[in-house]
């Protein structure tokens, strides 16, 4: 046996490697027929022909004001200062909010593209992509607390930890690249609900999102400590050990997932340096994303990294806007939105145009959303900020089978409540899964004696935003 042929030095190296790469050096094992069916990241057939093969999920954390961005309300401009009576969760029994007044938006709106979609001056570059976007102006959610609403937008559950949307997509479809994770989250800092927004919870661990932090070294310790030949020696030895270990524990459903997670880490040693090496990207591409050559931070870097990840087969990439500029929770001053929008507007438009020029937008679904909107009122008409607003907000889809140039749903004359064609978070998730070829009612996992799904017992596909 090869194990017997290893000399003392080789075994010592193997044991050292084992502390860092053990089961990860079992690619030969996982290539065998015995493991092919058990590999949790092996590509799977969708329920029906998909319109999208991959997702880039853009999350603007903190609560973007719909009435200042994508939901034009002329009457809110005209009736500024009018007192309104509402039983709103953010003002109930709150001192100083016994009376509330309409607050005007601080940015003007214009029509863009052949579709005539109305977008505010906060997003001039994204507005230039209006004819590629399916805008939903009738989103609503179940909670006005950041933690709960963020958890709900990512997992479909507003109170308890559940598998995230990206984990469900990975579970349902597997990966197209065995050397990279199927689900990646790029976030400079954690958002509300922390790692739960990319966790796999009770799904096999291989489907959990891998968090990448922008910077000179996006993933720490990715360079192998020894040369490739030494890793091969360790692989040949440890593969046999792992094979015996797995054969004795055939009833352990988590074992293949654990082995696969290390196998992916091993493959990442080769794949990751290439993914985040932007030196071969042209000056024109850098300019498209508003990215300075050599920069390793900012939302432009995140967007370009996302394009490079999905073109290499990563199934689901989430970008969370938690940069040094803060987040969109503009209680104190809505003018924060101007700075925040400036940081993401050009990169997002650059991503859409780059995908389109490469022929990738047709089968890449780009999702833009936040956890809730912001109130069209405050306790004074000239208040600088806005409060949380779960009753209505805006989100949009682009590419991947979304109907371009579409505006779906509406809110009332002040943007207070959904008026027509409401889209709950469960409906939003059902639609994203549908575009990926997954029936949200059939994508289930047995846990603790019952079948779970992302949309719980709810959700309808919003077919009018599908091309």
C-alpha positions in Angstrom: 0.0 0.0 0.0 1.1 3.6 -0.6 0.7 4.4 3.1 3.4 1.8 3.9 5.7 3.2 1.2 5.8 6.7 2.7 8.9 7.5 4.6 8.9 9.1 8.0 9.4 12.6 6.6 6.5 12.1 4.1 4.2 10.9 6.9 5.2 13.9 9.0 4.4 16.2 6.1 1.1 14.4 5.6 0.1 14.8 9.3 1.0 18.5 9.2 -1.1 18.9 6.0 -3.9 17.0 7.6 -4.3 19.7 10.2 -5.0 22.2 7.4 -6.3 20.3 4.4 -7.6 17.0 5.7 -10.5 15.6 3.8 -9.8 18.5 1.4 -7.2 16.4 -0.4 -9.7 13.8 -1.5 -10.5 14.9 -5.0 -9.7 11.4 -6.3 -12.1 9.9 -3.9 -14.9 12.3 -4.8 -14.4 11.6 -8.5 -15.2 8.0 -8.0 -18.6 6.5 -8.9 -19.3 5.7 -5.3 -19.3 9.4 -4.4 -20.7 10.9 -7.5 -24.3 10.5 -6.4 -23.5 11.7 -2.9 -21.6 14.8 -3.8 -23.8 17.6 -2.5 -22.5 20.1 -5.0 -22.8 17.9 -8.1 -24.9 19.7 -10.7 -28.6 18.8 -10.5 -31.4 19.0 -13.0 -33.9 21.9 -12.4 -37.6 21.1 -12.1 -38.2 22.7 -15.5 -36.2 24.6 -18.2 -34.7 27.6 -16.4 -34.4 31.1 -17.8 -31.4 31.9 -15.6 -28.4 29.8 -14.7 -27.0 32.0 -12.0 -27.9 34.8 -9.6 -26.2 38.0 -8.6 -28.1 39.4 -5.6 -27.4 43.0 -4.7 -28.5 43.8 -1.2 -28.7 47.5 -0.1 -28.7 47.0 3.7 -30.5 49.5 6.0 -33.7 50.3 4.1 -33.6 52.3 0.9 -36.3 54.9 0.6 -38.7 53.9 -2.3 -40.2 57.4 -2.6 -36.8 58.9 -3.1 -35.5 56.3 -5.7 -37.9 54.2 -7.8 -41.5 55.1 -6.7 -42.4 58.6 -8.0 -45.1 60.3 -6.0 -46.0 63.7 -7.4 -48.7 64.2 -4.7 -46.1 63.7 -2.0 -44.3 66.7 -3.5 -47.5 68.8 -3.7 -48.9 67.9 -0.3 -45.8 68.3 1.8 -46.7 69.3 5.4 -50.1 67.7 5.4 -50.9 65.9 8.6 -51.9 62.3 8.3 -53.3 59.8 10.8 -51.8 56.3 10.7 -51.5 53.3 13.0 -47.9 52.7 11.9 -45.6 50.3 13.8 -42.7 52.7 13.9 -44.6 55.5 15.6 -47.0 53.7 17.9 -46.5 54.9 21.5 -43.4 56.7 20.5 -42.8 60.0 22.2 -42.7 63.0 19.8 -44.7 61.2 17.1 -48.2 62.0 18.3 -48.6 63.9 15.1 -47.0 63.1 11.7 -46.7 65.0 8.5 -46.0 64.3 4.9 -42.3 64.8 3.9 -41.4 65.6 0.3 -38.8 63.6 -1.6 -35.4 65.4 -1.9 -34.6 64.3 -5.5 -36.5 64.8 -8.7 -37.6 62.0 -11.0 -37.4 61.6 -14.8 -38.5 59.1 -17.4 -35.9 56.9 -18.9 -35.6 54.6 -21.9 -38.3 53.5 -24.3 -40.2 52.1 -21.3 -40.5 55.5 -19.7 -39.6 54.1 -16.3 -39.5 56.8 -13.7 -36.3 56.9 -11.6 -34.9 59.6 -9.4 -31.7 61.5 -9.9 -30.1 59.4 -7.2 -29.5 56.6 -9.8 -28.7 58.2 -13.1 -26.6 55.3 -14.3 -29.0 52.5 -13.2 -31.8 54.6 -14.8 -29.9 54.4 -18.1 -30.5 50.6 -17.9 -34.2 51.1 -17.4 -35.1 49.0 -20.5 -33.3 46.0 -19.0 -35.0 46.2 -15.7 -38.3 44.7 -14.3 -39.2 47.2 -11.5 -41.5 46.0 -8.7 -43.0 49.0 -6.8 -45.3 46.9 -4.7 -43.0 45.0 -2.4 -44.0 44.6 1.3 -42.7 42.6 4.2 -43.7 41.4 7.7 -41.4 43.4 10.0 -40.0 46.9 10.4 -37.0 45.9 12.5 -33.7 45.6 10.6 -32.8 42.2 12.0 -36.1 40.6 11.3 -36.7 42.2 7.9 -33.1 41.3 6.8 -33.5 37.7 8.0 -36.9 37.5 6.1 -35.5 38.9 2.9 -32.7 36.3 3.0 -34.4 33.2 4.5 -38.1 33.7 4.2 -38.3 33.5 8.0 -38.7 36.6 10.1 -38.1 35.2 13.5 -36.0 32.0 13.3 -32.8 31.0 11.6 -33.5 29.1 8.4 -31.5 28.3 5.2 -30.7 31.4 3.1 -31.9 31.9 -0.5 -28.4 31.3 -1.8 -28.2 28.0 0.1 -31.5 26.8 -1.3 -30.4 27.6 -4.8 -27.1 25.7 -4.2 -29.1 22.8 -2.7 -31.5 22.7 -5.6 -29.0 23.1 -8.5 -25.5 22.3 -7.3 -22.4 23.8 -8.7 -20.9 24.2 -12.2 -17.4 24.6 -10.8 -15.9 22.0 -8.4 -13.0 24.3 -7.5 -15.2 27.2 -6.3 -18.1 27.4 -3.8 -21.5 27.3 -5.3 -22.6 30.3 -3.1 -20.4 33.3 -2.3 -21.2 36.4 -0.3 -19.0 39.5 -0.7 -19.4 41.9 2.2 -16.9 44.2 3.8 -18.7 43.9 7.1 -21.6 41.8 8.5 -25.1 43.1 8.0 -28.1 42.8 10.2 -28.7 39.1 11.2 -25.0 38.5 10.6 -23.9 35.2 9.0 -27.5 33.9 9.0 -28.0 35.8 5.7 -25.7 33.3 4.0 -26.0 30.3 6.3 -27.2 26.8 5.3 -28.8 26.1 8.7 -30.3 22.6 8.4 -29.3 22.1 4.8 -26.0 20.2 4.2 -23.1 22.4 5.2 -21.6 22.4 1.6 -24.4 24.9 0.6 -23.5 27.6 3.1 -22.2 30.8 1.5 -18.5 31.5 1.6 -18.0 35.1 2.8 -15.3 37.1 1.0 -14.1 40.4 2.4 -12.8 42.9 -0.2 -9.1 43.7 0.3 -5.6 42.7 -0.8 -6.3 39.2 0.4 -10.0 38.4 0.0 -9.6 34.9 1.4 -7.0 34.4 4.1 -4.5 31.5 4.0 -5.5 30.5 0.4 -1.9 29.9 -0.7 -0.8 26.3 -0.1 1.9 26.0 2.5 3.7 23.2 0.6 4.2 22.4 -3.1 1.8 20.5 -5.3 3.8 17.2 -5.2 3.7 17.1 -1.4 0.0 17.7 -1.5 -0.4 14.8 -3.9 1.5 12.5 -1.5 -0.9 13.5 1.3 -3.9 13.1 -1.0 -3.0 9.5 -1.9 -2.7 8.6 1.7 -5.6 10.5 3.2 -8.0 9.5 0.4 -7.7 5.9 1.5 -8.2 6.8 5.2 -11.3 8.9 4.3 -12.7 6.2 2.1 -12.6 3.7 4.9 -14.0 6.3 7.3 -16.9 7.0 4.9 -17.6 3.3 4.2 -18.1 2.6 7.9 -20.6 5.6 8.2 -22.8 5.2 5.2 -25.8 6.4 7.3 -24.2 9.8 8.0 -25.9 12.2 5.6 -23.5 15.1 6.6 -20.3 13.2 5.9 -20.2 13.8 2.1 -21.0 17.5 2.7 -18.1 17.8 5.1 -15.7 16.1 2.8 -16.9 18.2 -0.1 -16.4 21.4 1.8 -12.7 20.6 2.2 -12.4 19.4 -1.4 -13.8 22.8 -2.5 -11.2 24.5 -0.2 -8.5 22.5 -1.9 -9.7 23.5 -5.4 -9.9 27.1 -4.3 -6.1 27.2 -3.8 -5.8 27.1 -7.6 -9.0 29.0 -8.6 -9.2 31.9 -6.2 -6.0 33.7 -7.0 -7.1 33.9 -10.7 -10.7 35.0 -9.8 -9.4 38.1 -7.9 -6.6 39.0 -10.2 -8.0 41.9 -12.1 -4.7 42.8 -13.9 -5.9 41.3 -17.1 -9.1 43.3 -17.1 -8.9 46.3 -19.5 -8.8 49.9 -18.5 -12.2 50.2 -20.2 -13.7 47.5 -17.9 -12.2 49.2 -14.8 -13.7 52.5 -15.9 -17.1 50.8 -16.6 -17.3 49.8 -12.9 -15.8 53.1 -11.6 -12.9 51.1 -10.3 -9.3 52.4 -10.1 -6.7 50.0 -11.4 -5.1 48.2 -8.4 -8.0 49.0 -6.0 -9.2 46.1 -3.9 -12.2 47.7 -2.2 -15.4 49.5 -3.0 -18.7 48.4 -4.6 -17.1 48.5 -8.0 -14.6 45.9 -6.9 -17.5 43.7 -5.5 -19.4 44.0 -8.8 -16.4 43.1 -11.0 -15.6 40.2 -8.7 -19.2 39.0 -9.0 -19.0 39.0 -12.8 -15.7 37.0 -12.7 -17.2 34.5 -10.2 -20.4 33.8 -12.1 -18.5 33.4 -15.4 -16.5 30.7 -13.7 -19.6 28.8 -12.7 -20.5 30.1 -9.2 -24.2 29.6 -8.9 -25.2 32.4 -6.5 -23.2 35.5 -5.6 -24.5 38.1 -3.1 -23.1 41.6 -2.8 -23.9 43.4 0.5 -23.4 47.1 0.5 -21.7 47.5 3.9 -18.7 49.6 2.9 -17.0 52.4 4.7 -19.8 54.7 3.6 -22.2 53.1 6.1 -25.6 51.8 5.3 -29.0 53.1 4.1 -30.6 53.5 7.5 -31.1 57.3 7.1 -33.0 58.3 10.2 -31.0 61.4 10.8 -30.4 62.7 7.3 -31.8 61.5 4.0 -28.9 63.2 2.2 -26.9 60.1 3.2 -28.7 58.5 0.4 -26.9 60.7 -2.1 -23.5 59.5 -0.9 -24.6 55.9 -0.7 -26.2 55.9 -4.2 -23.1 57.5 -5.7 -21.0 54.6 -4.4 -23.2 51.9 -6.0 -24.9 53.5 -9.0 -22.1 53.3 -11.5 -20.8 49.9 -10.5 -24.3 48.4 -10.7 -24.9 49.9 -14.2 -21.4 48.7 -15.1 -22.3 45.2 -14.1 -25.5 45.1 -16.1 -23.8 46.5 -19.2 -20.7 44.3 -18.8 -22.9 41.2 -18.5 -24.9 42.3 -21.5 -21.9 43.0 -23.7 -20.6 39.5 -22.9 -23.9 37.8 -23.7 -24.3 36.8 -20.1 -27.2 38.9 -19.0 -29.7 36.7 -20.8 -29.0 33.8 -18.4 -27.8 35.7 -15.3 -30.5 37.1 -13.0 -29.5 40.3 -11.3 -31.6 41.1 -8.2 -31.6 44.5 -6.5 -33.4 44.9 -3.2 -33.3 46.2 0.4 -35.1 44.9 3.5 -37.9 47.6 3.6 -38.6 51.1 2.5 -38.8 54.4 4.4 -41.7 56.4 5.6 -43.3 59.1 3.4 -43.8 61.1 6.6 -42.1 62.1 9.8 -42.9 64.0 13.0 -42.3 67.3 11.2 -42.5 68.1 7.5 -38.9 69.4 7.5 -37.4 66.4 9.4 -34.1 65.5 7.8 -34.6 61.7 7.9 -37.2 59.0 7.4 -38.2 56.0 9.6 -38.5 52.3 8.7 -41.4 51.3 6.5 -42.4 47.7 6.0 -45.7 48.5 4.2 -44.2 49.3 0.8 -40.8 49.4 -0.9 -39.2 48.8 -4.3 -37.0 46.1 -5.8 -36.0 45.1 -9.3 -34.8 42.2 -11.4 -32.7 42.3 -14.6 -31.7 39.7 -17.1 -32.2 36.0 -16.5 -35.7 35.9 -17.9 -37.0 39.0 -16.1 -39.3 41.1 -18.4 -37.2 44.1 -19.4 -38.7 47.6 -19.2 -41.5 46.5 -17.0 -43.0 48.4 -14.0 -45.2 46.1 -11.9 -47.5 47.0 -9.0 -48.2 50.3 -7.4 -48.5 52.1 -4.1 -51.1 54.7 -3.1 -50.7 58.4 -3.9 -48.2 58.9 -1.1 -46.3 55.6 -1.3 -47.7 54.6 2.0 -49.3 51.3 1.2 -49.4 48.8 -1.7 -52.4 49.6 -3.8 -52.2 47.0 -6.7 -50.4 43.7 -7.3 -48.7 43.4 -4.0 -45.5 41.3 -3.9 -44.6 39.8 -0.5 -41.1 38.6 0.2 -42.4 35.0 -0.3 -43.6 35.9 -3.8 -40.3 37.5 -4.5 -38.4 34.3 -3.5 -40.8 32.1 -5.5 -40.2 34.2 -8.6 -36.4 34.1 -8.3 -36.5 30.3 -7.8 -38.9 30.0 -10.8 -36.5 31.9 -13.0 -33.8 29.4 -12.0 -36.0 26.5 -13.0 -37.1 25.6 -9.5 -40.7 25.1 -8.3 -40.7 26.7 -4.8 -43.4 24.2 -3.7 -41.2 21.2 -4.6 -37.8 22.5 -3.4 -38.1 21.0 0.1 -35.8 19.4 2.7 -36.9 17.0 5.5 -35.9 18.3 8.9 -37.2 17.5 12.4 -40.1 15.5 11.1 -41.4 17.9 8.5 -40.7 19.2 5.0 -39.3 22.8 4.9 -39.1 25.1 2.0 -37.8 28.7 1.5 -41.3 30.1 1.1 -42.8 28.2 4.0 -46.5 27.6 3.1 -46.8 30.8 1.0 -45.7 32.5 -2.1 -46.9 32.9 -5.7 -44.7 33.4 -8.8 -45.1 36.9 -10.1 -45.5 35.9 -13.7 -46.0 39.4 -15.2 -42.4 40.3 -14.5 -41.2 37.2 -16.4 -40.4 37.5 -20.1 
